Amino acid sequence: MQVTLNLEGNSSLKGKRKVIKSLLGRVGARFNVGVSEVGRQDVYETAILGFAVCGPDKRVLNAVLDNILDFIEDNADAEVADSEMEFDLFFG
């Protein structure tokens, strides 16, 4: 999943880093997922975050990603501007 956040009123990379680092730590710990800032690292008021989960059931993964998005909307010091989910299936 990719989530774009607007950090309105933020005026420095240090301020952005504080918000993003806190959010990534809380999401990673709560949901046990891979998470990273994946784009717009040099823009003060925007962040693009990437989330990765693996599992055998697409419905479960979709529910986890939905819960992450809800958590971000409720707990981030930023506004969710956009989100996009993509599923890749691998067969062994």
ZIBEL-V47498 format. One line per field, one symbol per residue. ss: DSSP state (@ for helix, = for strand, . for the rest). phi: phi as a letter, one per 20 degrees, with the letter a starting at -180 (. if undefined). burial: 1 if it has 9 or more other C-alpha atoms within 8 Angstrom, else 0. A space follows every 50 residues. Layout:
BEGIN
ss->???
phi->???
burial->???
END
This chain:
BEGIN
ss->.=====......@@@@@@@@@@@@@@@@@@@..======......===== ==.....@@@@@@@@@@@@@@@@@@...======........
phi->.ccddddfnfcbffffgffffffffffgffdlcfbbfdalfedfdccddd ccccrecffffffffffffffffeceebdfeabbdcdddcde
burial->11111110010010110011001100110000101010001001111111 100000000010011001001110010111001000000000
END
